[in-house]
Amino acid sequence: MIKLSNGATVIRCEIGYGRAGEQKFIGKVLAHFSTNDPFVAWHIASEDGVTYSCFWGHYCDNEVAGHQAYESKFVGYGPAPLD
């Protein structure tokens, strides 16, 4: 499983390959991050495919809204392995 640089706990993720000028791996994640808004969907990016930076987050107070936000995120260009 991937690791998020901000320490959030991954619930679900999808990873694809980035294009020229982007990091090697890009994708989306649904994670547990805080007690105020426990579900957050972010775009993510990584050069090494192990540790991912998070950006463009949607912070949600319930799981249904979190999954909806996750589904609205872009994955990348072709599936990439998660190992």
C-alpha positions in Angstrom: 0.0 0.0 0.0 1.1 3.6 -0.6 2.2 6.0 2.1 1.0 9.6 2.3 3.5 12.2 3.2 1.1 14.0 5.6 0.5 10.8 7.7 -3.1 10.3 6.8 -4.4 6.7 6.7 -5.3 5.4 3.2 -8.8 3.9 2.8 -8.8 3.6 -1.0 -6.6 4.7 -3.9 -6.0 4.5 -7.6 -2.7 5.3 -9.3 -1.9 6.1 -12.9 1.2 7.3 -14.8 1.9 11.0 -15.1 2.7 12.7 -18.4 5.8 14.8 -19.4 6.2 17.6 -16.9 4.3 15.8 -14.2 5.5 13.4 -11.5 5.9 9.8 -12.5 2.8 8.6 -10.7 -0.4 10.5 -10.2 -3.8 9.4 -8.8 -6.4 9.8 -6.2 -6.9 8.7 -2.6 -9.7 8.5 0.0 -8.1 8.8 3.5 -8.8 9.3 7.1 -7.1 12.5 8.2 -8.6 14.3 11.3 -11.5 14.1 13.7 -13.2 17.3 12.4 -13.6 16.1 8.8 -12.6 12.4 9.0 -12.8 11.6 5.3 -10.8 13.4 2.7 -10.3 12.8 -1.0 -7.1 14.2 -2.5 -5.2 14.1 -5.8 -1.8 12.6 -5.1 1.6 12.5 -6.9 4.9 10.7 -6.4 8.2 10.2 -8.1 9.1 6.9 -6.4 5.7 5.3 -6.3 5.9 4.7 -2.5 5.4 8.1 -0.7 2.8 10.4 -2.2 2.1 14.1 -1.7 -1.5 15.2 -1.4 -3.2 18.2 -3.0 -6.6 19.6 -4.1 -8.4 18.0 -1.2 -12.2 17.7 -0.5 -12.7 17.4 3.3 -15.9 15.5 4.3 -17.7 14.9 7.5 -19.1 11.5 6.5 -18.1 8.4 4.5 -20.7 8.8 1.8 -19.6 12.3 0.9 -16.0 11.1 1.1 -16.6 8.4 -1.5 -18.5 10.8 -3.8 -15.6 13.3 -3.6 -13.1 10.4 -4.3 -15.1 9.4 -7.5 -14.9 13.0 -8.8 -11.1 12.9 -8.8 -8.8 12.2 -11.8 -6.6 9.1 -11.7 -3.9 9.5 -14.4 -2.9 8.1 -17.8 -3.1 4.3 -17.7 -3.1 2.1 -14.6 0.1 1.9 -12.6 1.0 -0.9 -10.1 0.4 -0.2 -6.4 3.4 -2.4 -5.3 
